Amino acid sequence: MAETVLDLKNLACPLPVLRANRALRSMTPGERLRVLATDAASVADFKSYCRETGHALVSWSEEAGIYSFTIRRRAES
């Protein structure tokens, strides 16, 4: 399954989460969004966001100051 990549590097909190939220709203349930960010606070932000919205934080990693988050859009309720 293809994933959409959203490059949000150099944006400060809360912009990465807000822009990811906008992208996820236009996706179908089960689709994946990969977010690239450089704000260290985005780790806690995306964990909280996924817990609160029901989207799945499939994975996250950091390499050379770039954080990568893979989020699976939740099923409609």
N, CA, C and O atoms as a Tripos MOL2 file, in Angstrom:
@<TRIPOS>MOLECULE
protein
  308   307    77     0     0
PROTEIN
NO_CHARGES

@<TRIPOS>ATOM
      1 N           0.8520   -1.1840    0.0000 N.3       1 MET1
      2 CA          0.0000    0.0000    0.0000 C.3       1 MET1
      3 C           0.8950    1.2430    0.0000 C.2       1 MET1
      4 O           1.8400    1.3380    0.7830 O.2       1 MET1
      5 N           0.5920    2.1690   -0.8650 N.am      2 ALA2
      6 CA          1.3610    3.4100   -0.9430 C.3       2 ALA2
      7 C           1.0470    4.2940    0.2520 C.2       2 ALA2
      8 O          -0.0240    4.2130    0.8520 O.2       2 ALA2
      9 N           1.9980    5.1260    0.5720 N.am      3 GLU3
     10 CA          1.7610    6.0700    1.6520 C.3       3 GLU3
     11 C           2.0180    7.4790    1.1460 C.2       3 GLU3
     12 O           2.8340    7.6920    0.2490 O.2       3 GLU3
     13 N           1.3240    8.4200    1.7200 N.am      4 THR4
     14 CA          1.5060    9.8240    1.3950 C.3       4 THR4
     15 C           2.6050   10.3590    2.2960 C.2       4 THR4
     16 O           2.6210   10.0690    3.4920 O.2       4 THR4
     17 N           3.5220   11.1340    1.7390 N.am      5 VAL5
     18 CA          4.6000   11.7270    2.5350 C.3       5 VAL5
     19 C           4.3500   13.2220    2.6460 C.2       5 VAL5
     20 O           4.0820   13.9030    1.6570 O.2       5 VAL5
     21 N           4.4430   13.7120    3.8720 N.am      6 LEU6
     22 CA          4.2370   15.1250    4.1640 C.3       6 LEU6
     23 C           5.5220   15.6620    4.7800 C.2       6 LEU6
     24 O           5.8710   15.2900    5.9010 O.2       6 LEU6
     25 N           6.2290   16.5270    4.0670 N.am      7 ASP7
     26 CA          7.4930   17.0890    4.5390 C.3       7 ASP7
     27 C           7.1970   18.3670    5.3160 C.2       7 ASP7
     28 O           6.8810   19.4050    4.7360 O.2       7 ASP7
     29 N           7.3030   18.2720    6.6350 N.am      8 LEU8
     30 CA          7.0170   19.4080    7.5120 C.3       8 LEU8
     31 C           8.2560   19.8320    8.2960 C.2       8 LEU8
     32 O           8.1580   20.3780    9.3950 O.2       8 LEU8
     33 N           9.4100   19.5730    7.7120 N.am      9 LYS9
     34 CA         10.6570   19.9530    8.3820 C.3       9 LYS9
     35 C          10.7140   21.4790    8.5310 C.2       9 LYS9
     36 O          10.2100   22.2280    7.6940 O.2       9 LYS9
     37 N          11.3340   21.8990    9.6030 N.am     10 ASN10
     38 CA         11.5450   23.3100    9.9370 C.3      10 ASN10
     39 C          10.2780   24.0460   10.3640 C.2      10 ASN10
     40 O          10.2720   25.2740   10.4400 O.2      10 ASN10
     41 N           9.2010   23.3020   10.6430 N.am     11 LEU11
     42 CA          8.0060   23.9250   11.1990 C.3      11 LEU11
     43 C           7.9650   23.6340   12.7010 C.2      11 LEU11
     44 O           8.2640   22.5220   13.1370 O.2      11 LEU11
     45 N           7.5950   24.6350   13.4740 N.am     12 ALA12
     46 CA          7.5420   24.4810   14.9290 C.3      12 ALA12
     47 C           6.1570   24.0130   15.3650 C.2      12 ALA12
     48 O           5.1600   24.2010   14.6680 O.2      12 ALA12
     49 N           6.1350   23.4080   16.5220 N.am     13 CYS13
     50 CA          4.9080   22.9590   17.1680 C.3      13 CYS13
     51 C           3.9450   24.1410   17.2540 C.2      13 CYS13
     52 O           4.3830   25.2440   17.5810 O.2      13 CYS13
     53 N           2.6950   23.9670   16.9860 N.am     14 PRO14
     54 CA          1.9280   22.7560   16.6840 C.3      14 PRO14
     55 C           1.6890   22.5310   15.1890 C.2      14 PRO14
     56 O           0.8730   21.6860   14.8200 O.2      14 PRO14
     57 N           2.3810   23.2660   14.3300 N.am     15 LEU15
     58 CA          2.1030   23.1900   12.8930 C.3      15 LEU15
     59 C           2.2260   21.7890   12.2900 C.2      15 LEU15
     60 O           1.3780   21.4230   11.4750 O.2      15 LEU15
     61 N           3.2350   20.9840   12.6450 N.am     16 PRO16
     62 CA          3.2820   19.6370   12.0520 C.3      16 PRO16
     63 C           2.0160   18.8180   12.3280 C.2      16 PRO16
     64 O           1.5010   18.1590   11.4250 O.2      16 PRO16
     65 N           1.5200   18.8530   13.5470 N.am     17 VAL17
     66 CA          0.3170   18.0870   13.8890 C.3      17 VAL17
     67 C          -0.9060   18.6710   13.1820 C.2      17 VAL17
     68 O          -1.7430   17.9180   12.6830 O.2      17 VAL17
     69 N          -1.0190   19.9770   13.1310 N.am     18 LEU18
     70 CA         -2.1730   20.5980   12.4690 C.3      18 LEU18
     71 C          -2.2110   20.2660   10.9810 C.2      18 LEU18
     72 O          -3.2770   19.9830   10.4340 O.2      18 LEU18
     73 N          -1.0670   20.3000   10.3340 N.am     19 ARG19
     74 CA         -1.0220   19.9960    8.8990 C.3      19 ARG19
     75 C          -1.2420   18.5070    8.6440 C.2      19 ARG19
     76 O          -1.8760   18.1310    7.6580 O.2      19 ARG19
     77 N          -0.7220   17.6650    9.5250 N.am     20 ALA20
     78 CA         -0.9650   16.2260    9.3920 C.3      20 ALA20
     79 C          -2.4510   15.9350    9.5680 C.2      20 ALA20
     80 O          -3.0180   15.1180    8.8430 O.2      20 ALA20
     81 N          -3.0750   16.5990   10.5230 N.am     21 ASN21
     82 CA         -4.5010   16.4130   10.7580 C.3      21 ASN21
     83 C          -5.3010   16.7650    9.5000 C.2      21 ASN21
     84 O          -6.2160   16.0360    9.1200 O.2      21 ASN21
     85 N          -4.9610   17.8590    8.8720 N.am     22 ARG22
     86 CA         -5.6560   18.2800    7.6500 C.3      22 ARG22
     87 C          -5.4830   17.2240    6.5500 C.2      22 ARG22
     88 O          -6.4320   16.9060    5.8340 O.2      22 ARG22
     89 N          -4.2710   16.6890    6.4220 N.am     23 ALA23
     90 CA         -4.0170   15.6690    5.4000 C.3      23 ALA23
     91 C          -4.7890   14.3870    5.7000 C.2      23 ALA23
     92 O          -5.3540   13.7800    4.7910 O.2      23 ALA23
     93 N          -4.8190   13.9720    6.9590 N.am     24 LEU24
     94 CA         -5.5140   12.7400    7.3330 C.3      24 LEU24
     95 C          -7.0160   12.8310    7.0840 C.2      24 LEU24
     96 O          -7.6500   11.8300    6.7500 O.2      24 LEU24
     97 N          -7.5850   14.0100    7.2430 N.am     25 ARG25
     98 CA         -9.0220   14.1700    7.0190 C.3      25 ARG25
     99 C          -9.4090   13.8720    5.5720 C.2      25 ARG25
    100 O         -10.5350   13.4500    5.3090 O.2      25 ARG25
    101 N          -8.4940   14.0840    4.6410 N.am     26 SER26
    102 CA         -8.8050   13.8560    3.2300 C.3      26 SER26
    103 C          -8.4410   12.4420    2.7720 C.2      26 SER26
    104 O          -8.6330   12.1060    1.6040 O.2      26 SER26
    105 N          -7.9240   11.6230    3.6650 N.am     27 MET27
    106 CA         -7.5200   10.2620    3.3220 C.3      27 MET27
    107 C          -8.6260    9.2730    3.6780 C.2      27 MET27
    108 O          -9.5170    9.5740    4.4730 O.2      27 MET27
    109 N          -8.5540    8.1000    3.0810 N.am     28 THR28
    110 CA         -9.5440    7.0640    3.3850 C.3      28 THR28
    111 C          -9.0430    6.2140    4.5590 C.2      28 THR28
    112 O          -7.8370    6.1300    4.7910 O.2      28 THR28
    113 N          -9.9650    5.5830    5.2990 N.am     29 PRO29
    114 CA         -9.5690    4.7410    6.4270 C.3      29 PRO29
    115 C          -8.5520    3.6800    6.0070 C.2      29 PRO29
    116 O          -8.6980    3.0220    4.9770 O.2      29 PRO29
    117 N          -7.5170    3.5350    6.8390 N.am     30 GLY30
    118 CA         -6.4720    2.5520    6.5710 C.3      30 GLY30
    119 C          -5.2900    3.0860    5.7910 C.2      30 GLY30
    120 O          -4.2250    2.4680    5.7910 O.2      30 GLY30
    121 N          -5.4510    4.2240    5.1220 N.am     31 GLU31
    122 CA         -4.3200    4.8080    4.3900 C.3      31 GLU31
    123 C          -3.2560    5.2710    5.3730 C.2      31 GLU31
    124 O          -3.5420    5.5770    6.5300 O.2      31 GLU31
    125 N          -2.0260    5.3140    4.8850 N.am     32 ARG32
    126 CA         -0.9090    5.7250    5.7390 C.3      32 ARG32
    127 C          -0.3600    7.0820    5.3180 C.2      32 ARG32
    128 O          -0.2880    7.4220    4.1370 O.2      32 ARG32
    129 N           0.0180    7.8320    6.3300 N.am     33 LEU33
    130 CA          0.6470    9.1380    6.1380 C.3      33 LEU33
    131 C           2.0090    9.0930    6.8090 C.2      33 LEU33
    132 O           2.1200    8.7250    7.9790 O.2      33 LEU33
    133 N           3.0330    9.4630    6.0760 N.am     34 ARG34
    134 CA          4.3690    9.5570    6.6550 C.3      34 ARG34
    135 C           4.7030   11.0330    6.7860 C.2      34 ARG34
    136 O           4.6680   11.7790    5.8070 O.2      34 ARG34
    137 N           5.0290   11.4470    8.0100 N.am     35 VAL35
    138 CA          5.3250   12.8460    8.3010 C.3      35 VAL35
    139 C           6.8050   12.9790    8.6380 C.2      35 VAL35
    140 O           7.3350   12.2180    9.4470 O.2      35 VAL35
    141 N           7.4630   13.9430    8.0150 N.am     36 LEU36
    142 CA          8.8540   14.2640    8.3190 C.3      36 LEU36
    143 C           8.8730   15.5980    9.0450 C.2      36 LEU36
    144 O           8.3130   16.5810    8.5600 O.2      36 LEU36
    145 N           9.5220   15.6370   10.2200 N.am     37 ALA37
    146 CA          9.5590   16.8600   11.0210 C.3      37 ALA37
    147 C          10.9270   17.0020   11.6670 C.2      37 ALA37
    148 O          11.6660   16.0270   11.8070 O.2      37 ALA37
    149 N          11.2530   18.2200   12.0550 N.am     38 THR38
    150 CA         12.5260   18.4610   12.7380 C.3      38 THR38
    151 C          12.3410   18.9670   14.1600 C.2      38 THR38
    152 O          13.3170   19.0770   14.9020 O.2      38 THR38
    153 N          11.1260   19.2730   14.5530 N.am     39 ASP39
    154 CA         10.8410   19.7660   15.8990 C.3      39 ASP39
    155 C          10.8180   18.5870   16.8710 C.2      39 ASP39
    156 O           9.9900   17.6870   16.7270 O.2      39 ASP39
    157 N          11.7120   18.5810   17.8520 N.am     40 ALA40
    158 CA         11.7880   17.4780   18.8150 C.3      40 ALA40
    159 C          10.4810   17.3070   19.5850 C.2      40 ALA40
    160 O          10.1550   16.1950   20.0010 O.2      40 ALA40
    161 N           9.7340   18.3840   19.7800 N.am     41 ALA41
    162 CA          8.4580   18.3000   20.4930 C.3      41 ALA41
    163 C           7.4200   17.5150   19.7030 C.2      41 ALA41
    164 O           6.4000   17.1080   20.2600 O.2      41 ALA41
    165 N           7.6620   17.2960   18.4230 N.am     42 SER42
    166 CA          6.6850   16.5810   17.6010 C.3      42 SER42
    167 C           6.5160   15.1290   18.0460 C.2      42 SER42
    168 O           5.4730   14.5290   17.7840 O.2      42 SER42
    169 N           7.5130   14.5550   18.7110 N.am     43 VAL43
    170 CA          7.3840   13.1770   19.1890 C.3      43 VAL43
    171 C           6.2250   13.0810   20.1760 C.2      43 VAL43
    172 O           5.3190   12.2670   19.9960 O.2      43 VAL43
    173 N           6.2520   13.8950   21.1970 N.am     44 ALA44
    174 CA          5.1590   13.8940   22.1850 C.3      44 ALA44
    175 C           3.8560   14.3430   21.5500 C.2      44 ALA44
    176 O           2.7910   13.8190   21.8770 O.2      44 ALA44
    177 N           3.9330   15.3110   20.6440 N.am     45 ASP45
    178 CA          2.7250   15.8300   19.9940 C.3      45 ASP45
    179 C           2.0100   14.7460   19.1850 C.2      45 ASP45
    180 O           0.7930   14.5950   19.2880 O.2      45 ASP45
    181 N           2.7660   13.9920   18.3790 N.am     46 PHE46
    182 CA          2.1290   12.9750   17.5490 C.3      46 PHE46
    183 C           1.6370   11.7900   18.3790 C.2      46 PHE46
    184 O           0.6090   11.1970   18.0550 O.2      46 PHE46
    185 N           2.3550   11.4390   19.4410 N.am     47 LYS47
    186 CA          1.8790   10.3730   20.3260 C.3      47 LYS47
    187 C           0.5360   10.7660   20.9420 C.2      47 LYS47
    188 O          -0.4030    9.9690   20.9490 O.2      47 LYS47
    189 N           0.4440   11.9820   21.4530 N.am     48 SER48
    190 CA         -0.8080   12.4610   22.0560 C.3      48 SER48
    191 C          -1.9120   12.5770   21.0140 C.2      48 SER48
    192 O          -3.0470   12.1650   21.2540 O.2      48 SER48
    193 N          -1.5810   13.1340   19.8720 N.am     49 TYR49
    194 CA         -2.5640   13.3180   18.8040 C.3      49 TYR49
    195 C          -3.1860   11.9790   18.4050 C.2      49 TYR49
    196 O          -4.4070   11.8690   18.2890 O.2      49 TYR49
    197 N          -2.3550   10.9750   18.1990 N.am     50 CYS50
    198 CA         -2.8750    9.6670   17.7850 C.3      50 CYS50
    199 C          -3.6980    9.0210   18.8930 C.2      50 CYS50
    200 O          -4.7340    8.4130   18.6230 O.2      50 CYS50
    201 N          -3.2540    9.1450   20.1110 N.am     51 ARG51
    202 CA         -4.0100    8.5830   21.2330 C.3      51 ARG51
    203 C          -5.3910    9.2360   21.3340 C.2      51 ARG51
    204 O          -6.3830    8.5560   21.5960 O.2      51 ARG51
    205 N          -5.4550   10.5380   21.1300 N.am     52 GLU52
    206 CA         -6.7120   11.2790   21.2730 C.3      52 GLU52
    207 C          -7.6560   11.1200   20.0800 C.2      52 GLU52
    208 O          -8.8730   11.1940   20.2490 O.2      52 GLU52
    209 N          -7.1210   10.9040   18.8890 N.am     53 THR53
    210 CA         -7.9640   10.8560   17.6930 C.3      53 THR53
    211 C          -8.3040    9.4460   17.2350 C.2      53 THR53
    212 O          -9.2380    9.2570   16.4550 O.2      53 THR53
    213 N          -7.5580    8.4540   17.7080 N.am     54 GLY54
    214 CA         -7.8100    7.0830   17.2820 C.3      54 GLY54
    215 C          -7.0250    6.6580   16.0570 C.2      54 GLY54
    216 O          -7.1320    5.5080   15.6320 O.2      54 GLY54
    217 N          -6.2370    7.5590   15.4730 N.am     55 HIS55
    218 CA         -5.3480    7.1600   14.3880 C.3      55 HIS55
    219 C          -4.2230    6.3310   15.0120 C.2      55 HIS55
    220 O          -3.8900    6.5150   16.1830 O.2      55 HIS55
    221 N          -3.6420    5.4230   14.2350 N.am     56 ALA56
    222 CA         -2.5780    4.5630   14.7580 C.3      56 ALA56
    223 C          -1.2120    5.1370   14.4200 C.2      56 ALA56
    224 O          -0.9010    5.3810   13.2540 O.2      56 ALA56
    225 N          -0.4020    5.3480   15.4440 N.am     57 LEU57
    226 CA          0.9950    5.7230   15.2200 C.3      57 LEU57
    227 C           1.7330    4.4100   15.0010 C.2      57 LEU57
    228 O           2.1410    3.7480   15.9560 O.2      57 LEU57
    229 N           1.9000    4.0420   13.7480 N.am     58 VAL58
    230 CA          2.4690    2.7500   13.3780 C.3      58 VAL58
    231 C           3.9380    2.6840   13.7830 C.2      58 VAL58
    232 O           4.3930    1.6750   14.3230 O.2      58 VAL58
    233 N           4.6760    3.7590   13.5230 N.am     59 SER59
    234 CA          6.0870    3.8020   13.8880 C.3      59 SER59
    235 C           6.5730    5.2440   13.8920 C.2      59 SER59
    236 O           5.9710    6.1360   13.2950 O.2      59 SER59
    237 N           7.6800    5.4300   14.5840 N.am     60 TRP60
    238 CA          8.3710    6.7140   14.5010 C.3      60 TRP60
    239 C           9.8500    6.4500   14.7180 C.2      60 TRP60
    240 O          10.2350    5.4970   15.3950 O.2      60 TRP60
    241 N          10.6740    7.3140   14.1310 N.am     61 SER61
    242 CA         12.1190    7.1780   14.2780 C.3      61 SER61
    243 C          12.7550    8.5540   14.1270 C.2      61 SER61
    244 O          12.1180    9.5150   13.6960 O.2      61 SER61
    245 N          14.0250    8.6170   14.4950 N.am     62 GLU62
    246 CA         14.7800    9.8700   14.3630 C.3      62 GLU62
    247 C          16.1390    9.5300   13.7820 C.2      62 GLU62
    248 O          16.8020    8.5940   14.2290 O.2      62 GLU62
    249 N          16.5440   10.2890   12.7900 N.am     63 GLU63
    250 CA         17.8650   10.1160   12.2030 C.3      63 GLU63
    251 C          18.3880   11.4800   11.7770 C.2      63 GLU63
    252 O          17.7750   12.1750   10.9660 O.2      63 GLU63
    253 N          19.5220   11.8440   12.3360 N.am     64 ALA64
    254 CA         20.1760   13.1190   12.0140 C.3      64 ALA64
    255 C          19.2470   14.3120   12.2250 C.2      64 ALA64
    256 O          19.2540   15.2620   11.4420 O.2      64 ALA64
    257 N          18.4450   14.2540   13.2960 N.am     65 GLY65
    258 CA         17.5790   15.3810   13.6270 C.3      65 GLY65
    259 C          16.2800   15.4390   12.8510 C.2      65 GLY65
    260 O          15.5120   16.3890   12.9990 O.2      65 GLY65
    261 N          16.0220   14.4320   12.0220 N.am     66 ILE66
    262 CA         14.7680   14.3850   11.2690 C.3      66 ILE66
    263 C          13.9140   13.2620   11.8460 C.2      66 ILE66
    264 O          14.3340   12.1060   11.8980 O.2      66 ILE66
    265 N          12.7180   13.6210   12.2740 N.am     67 TYR67
    266 CA         11.7840   12.6660   12.8540 C.3      67 TYR67
    267 C          10.8330   12.2020   11.7640 C.2      67 TYR67
    268 O          10.3200   13.0020   10.9810 O.2      67 TYR67
    269 N          10.6090   10.9010   11.7290 N.am     68 SER68
    270 CA          9.7060   10.3180   10.7490 C.3      68 SER68
    271 C           8.5940    9.5890   11.5000 C.2      68 SER68
    272 O           8.8620    8.7470   12.3560 O.2      68 SER68
    273 N           7.3540    9.9180   11.1740 N.am     69 PHE69
    274 CA          6.1880    9.3130   11.8150 C.3      69 PHE69
    275 C           5.3310    8.6590   10.7380 C.2      69 PHE69
    276 O           5.0460    9.2740    9.7110 O.2      69 PHE69
    277 N           4.9230    7.4260   10.9690 N.am     70 THR70
    278 CA          3.9890    6.7610   10.0710 C.3      70 THR70
    279 C           2.6820    6.5990   10.8230 C.2      70 THR70
    280 O           2.6280    5.9690   11.8790 O.2      70 THR70
    281 N           1.6250    7.1810   10.2590 N.am     71 ILE71
    282 CA          0.3110    7.1980   10.9050 C.3      71 ILE71
    283 C          -0.6890    6.5260    9.9650 C.2      71 ILE71
    284 O          -0.7440    6.8330    8.7740 O.2      71 ILE71
    285 N          -1.4800    5.6030   10.5220 N.am     72 ARG72
    286 CA         -2.5480    4.9570    9.7480 C.3      72 ARG72
    287 C          -3.8730    5.5890   10.1390 C.2      72 ARG72
    288 O          -4.2350    5.6490   11.3140 O.2      72 ARG72
    289 N          -4.5830    6.0560    9.1290 N.am     73 ARG73
    290 CA         -5.8660    6.7240    9.4010 C.3      73 ARG73
    291 C          -6.8610    5.7380   10.0010 C.2      73 ARG73
    292 O          -6.9730    4.5930    9.5630 O.2      73 ARG73
    293 N          -7.5640    6.2030   10.9970 N.am     74 ARG74
    294 CA         -8.5350    5.3580   11.6970 C.3      74 ARG74
    295 C          -9.7370    5.0520   10.7980 C.2      74 ARG74
    296 O          -9.9960    5.7400    9.8110 O.2      74 ARG74
    297 N         -10.4520    4.0030   11.1760 N.am     75 ALA75
    298 CA        -11.7030    3.6870   10.5010 C.3      75 ALA75
    299 C         -12.7450    4.7120   10.9290 C.2      75 ALA75
    300 O         -12.6860    5.2450   12.0370 O.2      75 ALA75
    301 N         -13.6810    4.9770   10.0580 N.am     76 GLU76
    302 CA        -14.7560    5.9260   10.4130 C.3      76 GLU76
    303 C         -15.5930    5.3230   11.5240 C.2      76 GLU76
    304 O         -15.8020    4.1110   11.5780 O.2      76 GLU76
    305 N         -16.0670    6.1840   12.4090 N.am     77 SER77
    306 CA        -16.9110    5.6870   13.4930 C.3      77 SER77
    307 C         -18.3160    6.2160   13.3810 C.2      77 SER77
    308 O         -19.1640    5.8970   14.2140 O.2      77 SER77
@<TRIPOS>BOND
     1     1     2 1
     2     2     3 1
     3     3     4 2
     4     3     5 am
     5     5     6 1
     6     6     7 1
     7     7     8 2
     8     7     9 am
     9     9    10 1
    10    10    11 1
    11    11    12 2
    12    11    13 am
    13    13    14 1
    14    14    15 1
    15    15    16 2
    16    15    17 am
    17    17    18 1
    18    18    19 1
    19    19    20 2
    20    19    21 am
    21    21    22 1
    22    22    23 1
    23    23    24 2
    24    23    25 am
    25    25    26 1
    26    26    27 1
    27    27    28 2
    28    27    29 am
    29    29    30 1
    30    30    31 1
    31    31    32 2
    32    31    33 am
    33    33    34 1
    34    34    35 1
    35    35    36 2
    36    35    37 am
    37    37    38 1
    38    38    39 1
    39    39    40 2
    40    39    41 am
    41    41    42 1
    42    42    43 1
    43    43    44 2
    44    43    45 am
    45    45    46 1
    46    46    47 1
    47    47    48 2
    48    47    49 am
    49    49    50 1
    50    50    51 1
    51    51    52 2
    52    51    53 am
    53    53    54 1
    54    54    55 1
    55    55    56 2
    56    55    57 am
    57    57    58 1
    58    58    59 1
    59    59    60 2
    60    59    61 am
    61    61    62 1
    62    62    63 1
    63    63    64 2
    64    63    65 am
    65    65    66 1
    66    66    67 1
    67    67    68 2
    68    67    69 am
    69    69    70 1
    70    70    71 1
    71    71    72 2
    72    71    73 am
    73    73    74 1
    74    74    75 1
    75    75    76 2
    76    75    77 am
    77    77    78 1
    78    78    79 1
    79    79    80 2
    80    79    81 am
    81    81    82 1
    82    82    83 1
    83    83    84 2
    84    83    85 am
    85    85    86 1
    86    86    87 1
    87    87    88 2
    88    87    89 am
    89    89    90 1
    90    90    91 1
    91    91    92 2
    92    91    93 am
    93    93    94 1
    94    94    95 1
    95    95    96 2
    96    95    97 am
    97    97    98 1
    98    98    99 1
    99    99   100 2
   100    99   101 am
   101   101   102 1
   102   102   103 1
   103   103   104 2
   104   103   105 am
   105   105   106 1
   106   106   107 1
   107   107   108 2
   108   107   109 am
   109   109   110 1
   110   110   111 1
   111   111   112 2
   112   111   113 am
   113   113   114 1
   114   114   115 1
   115   115   116 2
   116   115   117 am
   117   117   118 1
   118   118   119 1
   119   119   120 2
   120   119   121 am
   121   121   122 1
   122   122   123 1
   123   123   124 2
   124   123   125 am
   125   125   126 1
   126   126   127 1
   127   127   128 2
   128   127   129 am
   129   129   130 1
   130   130   131 1
   131   131   132 2
   132   131   133 am
   133   133   134 1
   134   134   135 1
   135   135   136 2
   136   135   137 am
   137   137   138 1
   138   138   139 1
   139   139   140 2
   140   139   141 am
   141   141   142 1
   142   142   143 1
   143   143   144 2
   144   143   145 am
   145   145   146 1
   146   146   147 1
   147   147   148 2
   148   147   149 am
   149   149   150 1
   150   150   151 1
   151   151   152 2
   152   151   153 am
   153   153   154 1
   154   154   155 1
   155   155   156 2
   156   155   157 am
   157   157   158 1
   158   158   159 1
   159   159   160 2
   160   159   161 am
   161   161   162 1
   162   162   163 1
   163   163   164 2
   164   163   165 am
   165   165   166 1
   166   166   167 1
   167   167   168 2
   168   167   169 am
   169   169   170 1
   170   170   171 1
   171   171   172 2
   172   171   173 am
   173   173   174 1
   174   174   175 1
   175   175   176 2
   176   175   177 am
   177   177   178 1
   178   178   179 1
   179   179   180 2
   180   179   181 am
   181   181   182 1
   182   182   183 1
   183   183   184 2
   184   183   185 am
   185   185   186 1
   186   186   187 1
   187   187   188 2
   188   187   189 am
   189   189   190 1
   190   190   191 1
   191   191   192 2
   192   191   193 am
   193   193   194 1
   194   194   195 1
   195   195   196 2
   196   195   197 am
   197   197   198 1
   198   198   199 1
   199   199   200 2
   200   199   201 am
   201   201   202 1
   202   202   203 1
   203   203   204 2
   204   203   205 am
   205   205   206 1
   206   206   207 1
   207   207   208 2
   208   207   209 am
   209   209   210 1
   210   210   211 1
   211   211   212 2
   212   211   213 am
   213   213   214 1
   214   214   215 1
   215   215   216 2
   216   215   217 am
   217   217   218 1
   218   218   219 1
   219   219   220 2
   220   219   221 am
   221   221   222 1
   222   222   223 1
   223   223   224 2
   224   223   225 am
   225   225   226 1
   226   226   227 1
   227   227   228 2
   228   227   229 am
   229   229   230 1
   230   230   231 1
   231   231   232 2
   232   231   233 am
   233   233   234 1
   234   234   235 1
   235   235   236 2
   236   235   237 am
   237   237   238 1
   238   238   239 1
   239   239   240 2
   240   239   241 am
   241   241   242 1
   242   242   243 1
   243   243   244 2
   244   243   245 am
   245   245   246 1
   246   246   247 1
   247   247   248 2
   248   247   249 am
   249   249   250 1
   250   250   251 1
   251   251   252 2
   252   251   253 am
   253   253   254 1
   254   254   255 1
   255   255   256 2
   256   255   257 am
   257   257   258 1
   258   258   259 1
   259   259   260 2
   260   259   261 am
   261   261   262 1
   262   262   263 1
   263   263   264 2
   264   263   265 am
   265   265   266 1
   266   266   267 1
   267   267   268 2
   268   267   269 am
   269   269   270 1
   270   270   271 1
   271   271   272 2
   272   271   273 am
   273   273   274 1
   274   274   275 1
   275   275   276 2
   276   275   277 am
   277   277   278 1
   278   278   279 1
   279   279   280 2
   280   279   281 am
   281   281   282 1
   282   282   283 1
   283   283   284 2
   284   283   285 am
   285   285   286 1
   286   286   287 1
   287   287   288 2
   288   287   289 am
   289   289   290 1
   290   290   291 1
   291   291   292 2
   292   291   293 am
   293   293   294 1
   294   294   295 1
   295   295   296 2
   296   295   297 am
   297   297   298 1
   298   298   299 1
   299   299   300 2
   300   299   301 am
   301   301   302 1
   302   302   303 1
   303   303   304 2
   304   303   305 am
   305   305   306 1
   306   306   307 1
   307   307   308 2
@<TRIPOS>SUBSTRUCTURE
     1 MET1         2 RESIDUE 1 A MET
     2 ALA2         6 RESIDUE 1 A ALA
     3 GLU3        10 RESIDUE 1 A GLU
     4 THR4        14 RESIDUE 1 A THR
     5 VAL5        18 RESIDUE 1 A VAL
     6 LEU6        22 RESIDUE 1 A LEU
     7 ASP7        26 RESIDUE 1 A ASP
     8 LEU8        30 RESIDUE 1 A LEU
     9 LYS9        34 RESIDUE 1 A LYS
    10 ASN10       38 RESIDUE 1 A ASN
    11 LEU11       42 RESIDUE 1 A LEU
    12 ALA12       46 RESIDUE 1 A ALA
    13 CYS13       50 RESIDUE 1 A CYS
    14 PRO14       54 RESIDUE 1 A PRO
    15 LEU15       58 RESIDUE 1 A LEU
    16 PRO16       62 RESIDUE 1 A PRO
    17 VAL17       66 RESIDUE 1 A VAL
    18 LEU18       70 RESIDUE 1 A LEU
    19 ARG19       74 RESIDUE 1 A ARG
    20 ALA20       78 RESIDUE 1 A ALA
    21 ASN21       82 RESIDUE 1 A ASN
    22 ARG22       86 RESIDUE 1 A ARG
    23 ALA23       90 RESIDUE 1 A ALA
    24 LEU24       94 RESIDUE 1 A LEU
    25 ARG25       98 RESIDUE 1 A ARG
    26 SER26      102 RESIDUE 1 A SER
    27 MET27      106 RESIDUE 1 A MET
    28 THR28      110 RESIDUE 1 A THR
    29 PRO29      114 RESIDUE 1 A PRO
    30 GLY30      118 RESIDUE 1 A GLY
    31 GLU31      122 RESIDUE 1 A GLU
    32 ARG32      126 RESIDUE 1 A ARG
    33 LEU33      130 RESIDUE 1 A LEU
    34 ARG34      134 RESIDUE 1 A ARG
    35 VAL35      138 RESIDUE 1 A VAL
    36 LEU36      142 RESIDUE 1 A LEU
    37 ALA37      146 RESIDUE 1 A ALA
    38 THR38      150 RESIDUE 1 A THR
    39 ASP39      154 RESIDUE 1 A ASP
    40 ALA40      158 RESIDUE 1 A ALA
    41 ALA41      162 RESIDUE 1 A ALA
    42 SER42      166 RESIDUE 1 A SER
    43 VAL43      170 RESIDUE 1 A VAL
    44 ALA44      174 RESIDUE 1 A ALA
    45 ASP45      178 RESIDUE 1 A ASP
    46 PHE46      182 RESIDUE 1 A PHE
    47 LYS47      186 RESIDUE 1 A LYS
    48 SER48      190 RESIDUE 1 A SER
    49 TYR49      194 RESIDUE 1 A TYR
    50 CYS50      198 RESIDUE 1 A CYS
    51 ARG51      202 RESIDUE 1 A ARG
    52 GLU52      206 RESIDUE 1 A GLU
    53 THR53      210 RESIDUE 1 A THR
    54 GLY54      214 RESIDUE 1 A GLY
    55 HIS55      218 RESIDUE 1 A HIS
    56 ALA56      222 RESIDUE 1 A ALA
    57 LEU57      226 RESIDUE 1 A LEU
    58 VAL58      230 RESIDUE 1 A VAL
    59 SER59      234 RESIDUE 1 A SER
    60 TRP60      238 RESIDUE 1 A TRP
    61 SER61      242 RESIDUE 1 A SER
    62 GLU62      246 RESIDUE 1 A GLU
    63 GLU63      250 RESIDUE 1 A GLU
    64 ALA64      254 RESIDUE 1 A ALA
    65 GLY65      258 RESIDUE 1 A GLY
    66 ILE66      262 RESIDUE 1 A ILE
    67 TYR67      266 RESIDUE 1 A TYR
    68 SER68      270 RESIDUE 1 A SER
    69 PHE69      274 RESIDUE 1 A PHE
    70 THR70      278 RESIDUE 1 A THR
    71 ILE71      282 RESIDUE 1 A ILE
    72 ARG72      286 RESIDUE 1 A ARG
    73 ARG73      290 RESIDUE 1 A ARG
    74 ARG74      294 RESIDUE 1 A ARG
    75 ALA75      298 RESIDUE 1 A ALA
    76 GLU76      302 RESIDUE 1 A GLU
    77 SER77      306 RESIDUE 1 A SER
